[in-house]
Amino acid sequence: MIKKILKWLSVFVLAYAMLFVAVFAGQMLIAELRDPDAGLVDKTEEQKANRRTETAAIVESVRNIVTRERTPQYQRDAHSKAHGCVRATFEVFESQSRYNHGIFKEPGKYQAWIRFSNGSVPAVVDTKKDARGMAIKVMNVPGEQLLPPLLAGKTQDFVMINSPAFFIRSTADYRVLEKAVEIGQPFTYFFGEHFINPFEWRLRQLYIALGTRKKAPATPLSDQYYSMTPYKLGPHQMKYSAKSCEDYQAPGIDTTAPNFLRAAMKKLLSEQDACFQFLVQLRKPGARMPIEDPTVEWSEKDSPFVPIARVHIPKQSFDTAAQNDMCEAMSFNVWHAVKGLEPLSHFNQLRREVYLHTAAYRRVRNDMHATEPNSWCDSLEQYCAGNTQ
Amino acid sequence: MTIHRTLIRILRKLLHWKRLLKIIAALITVVFIGAFGFLWYISAFPNIPPYTEITEYRFLTPSDEKVCADGEQHSYQGWCSEQRQHYYRTPQGTEFFGLQYDWITNLEKPVGKSPLVTREYMQRLGYIYDPAPKANENNPYDLPVGLTWHYDPETKAKMLDVSCAACHSAQLTYRGTAMVIDGGAGGHALPSLEPTQFIANSIVSLTTTYINPFKFNRFARKVLKDAPKEHYSKKKKELRKATWSAIKQALVYAKNNGSLYPTQEGYGRTDALGRIANTVYGDNISPENYHIADAPVNYPHLWDIWAFDWVQWMGTVSQAMARNVNEALGTRSRLDLTHGDTLYDNSVMIPELHCIETTLQFLKPPKWPEDLMGKVNQDLAAQGEKIFDEVCASCHGPFVRKAIAGEINYKDAGQTHDCKTCHGPLMTNSAGKLIELSDIKHHPATKINADTRLGTPVPDYALQYKRDWYWEMIHIPLDHIGTDPTSATNMINNTYDITRVVDLIKAERAKGSFLALPDPKLIPDPSKTGFAAGLSFIGGQVRDKQYREWGLVEADGYKTVAGKERQVADLDGFGEVDTPVNWRAYRPRPLEGVWATAPFLHNGSVPSIYQLLSPAEERDHTFYLGRKEYDPTVLGLDVTKFKGAFKFDTSITGNSNVGHEFNDGLCGDGVIGYELKDRPGYCRQFTRQERLALVEYLKIHEDGERPQPESKPHCEGVAWPKDTASRVTLDAIIEIGAEQ
């Protein structure tokens, strides 16, 4: 009797395993065959209106996640663990005229802040697999800001992680994910509420998600980071990327320590300068380069990444309490941008609301009165004092 | 081959008639005992809220002077007992599977001989009782408020009628005293199909009565107690037939509707629009039109609604008669949409609806009873009033729109006052998009024009006859208010196929009928009819059919008969035209008496006003409903756990408790305040002190002067007849409408 049950059970499990493989293969195949943006573009007024409602729901979920994960400080809803904010110079080269839009209009040198981070919330130790983030805030950039004056400074932000593709395909999916995270069951996003319904599985997205969780690099300065979502570059569309100039190493650092990435960066920058190449990849009309679907990587064969700027990180010490506090008060938002570099896609539209709301929420809750910085100051008080707003 | 033979042998053995009989007998016994055990269990130990003993009833808002019954008594909430009785017992034409009035009171519990419908049972389920003495010709059997009867014009049967008051009346208990909140939010679970709930239990009981001959004999003796002896056996046969028909109708309903309402409504809620749609478009036209309805809403309170230009939670309907007819159709009034010759035949009782509507014009909001629930701290309330004026009033108004000589002058409106004076801070178009009021130089023309059904407008009645002025409702876009969008999006997204009705009309028109086809501007494709446009069309036909029979509308058309414009305007409700709009928005309403309407938000997801003034994360994520015990410290219900409660889970679709928040960060996307003065666009949460101040103030908040109601309720001729006559005579209505 027991044997029989076991037998049937094993048949059942096997069948499910095969189903799992088949669904995964099917989803991968469909993703390859379909026009990635078809079905993601709003066709009716109604869809646009629904999107606004969807955004409000996501903002609400994010607020709740931020509240739940407070430590007791209210932190970012993603990339909450910083390895440090470092001073940098953003140097725009002279380049072909088609790249000359927004901040890239003319060659120049700008002061900038860069924040390196781990993706997961709540924060995990650096030794665990995770996505790593790099956010650049270039200051005193000429040009017309995209945000209303009350929320804007004179900054141009670039926000990236160390994978070229995002694992969520649509903002509708993102709403489901945020809801699942909000109630503390993120895995239901990939497997459905009861795990057994194959129609609720999102195995391709799970595959991409697992791909974005990577073993930590030797230092945060030794990796390549990507924008994932597209932006305007004048009349063109582009994705951007920052690639470290060399494979920096920080010998003597205990890579099993929970915060070794900060320690590695600290050691490296105490001894030498570092740099990143700043690259853009233009969208080639006709190629498979979707605007809306961030799960599809733009092939470098169709259009290569081209360097048009350099990020120079001088030798420095950055790990002070005042500077770390300042780092937490800042908000890196792709909509801190000038005309000519407008963020594209529904995801970037969503980010506008979500980032603005979470930043304002944590600032008010933490009682930090921060606006956009305008200098390489040492503390929050300094840059706020220097701010003209 | 051998397997084949063995199988046949086994089958033969099984199929041997003796053995077969035994198996069947055993199965029947098991099913029978199981069913009996189940019914006995739910009869004896129903999982419903406990009984709350009421030692005293308290009416609120007494009049200053004795104005009722020849100056002997005070009115309460603006009503004398006559108006209260009209409201409690005037039927509207609804029918529940052919259940008859006399059956309900004579049904026994599914198992046993004790009566099913008792005060205790019904009160436990959240139904409320008339505090007036039991013996009452309007209520001979001591049934809950709103349960009444009408006579079916064809069969002459005395049908159970669930009228407005059943869902729009409340009694809040506080330490044994029941505060009567006339027009308040009902607390029962009438539409529930759970076998312990009233309607379902009645059907279960009716079924066991039908099956069990002894039970049926007892039932028939009681129901037919007045039947003459010589006709008794004939009447009993008819009764048996009618009983079976009711059971059948209920089963069909359960089959069609059983899976349409995945979000449990619980006590005090129903997916009103979803159920109206599934009844009118689904039950009455085609099963293809059924849609999942997962957006339960509170029963809204009814005081002052007659003064509003838009009603319903989304503010979608502008005409009182259209709204009432559609509500009656949705509450299962009979309506024929499948036969050409009897198209639009219905059981909606328009005179009665008009009586109820006009009676409600005199209903006043409940006033906080200080002697019962504690003195109001005037200092604290004064602080609250300041915040209210600064924060709440900009959306909740009321926004008074006054007419001069019957007409509102829009020409100079822009010069004399800010747009916000009438429209509040946010005005949206029908797609829910914000209208930039500053971009609009001139006010658009009023919607009354020569094309409307009233013909050429005459200023003194056309726009707002008699009412003279009204309270404008504003619409706050979904993404701004951030409250559960399901109700609004269901209404906007669902479409219904009414081609069968259109085909019937076409066939009738081919035979020479004048029946109108839907307006192609509003319903371009009948197979994809919008919720509101379709209801406006069908409900309008039902309404006009009645008007036509009364000679108010041309016998072979839709134009108002000359000289009858005023009566039509009066019946419609102040001459409002029915122009439903699917706003992607919710509508804030004035807040006098709001303390008595818990739980809050359109979906009843926030149990108290204190929580409503808090960030969403501080609100209860689950709470328990089924009692109406009031908590005066937070202006809400006591929602602690108890046995038999309905667990309200805010994580379920349609139940979200977010939005309408006072929280930190940027304003918007669900955060509506409290805006920082030094940083526009940024909001902060209320302090505890500020919340308490608002709570204190909302106990005594008043909305100021109301427009002029009718001179008196149009219930002349309301009688409580023993036969089939309508309770309101037509003459009375026509006369009242013509007076002035």
Interface residues (C-beta under 8 A of the other chain):
Chain A: E45 E46 A49 N50 R52 T53 T55 A56 A57 V59 E60 R63 N64 T67 R68 L150 L151 I183 E353 L356 H357 T358 A360 Y361 R362 R363 V364 R365
Chain B: A431 G432 K433 P477 L478 D479 H480 G482 P485 T489 I492 N493 R584 A616 E617 S651 V658 G659 N663 D664 G665 L666 D669 G670 R679 P680 G681 Y682 C683 R684
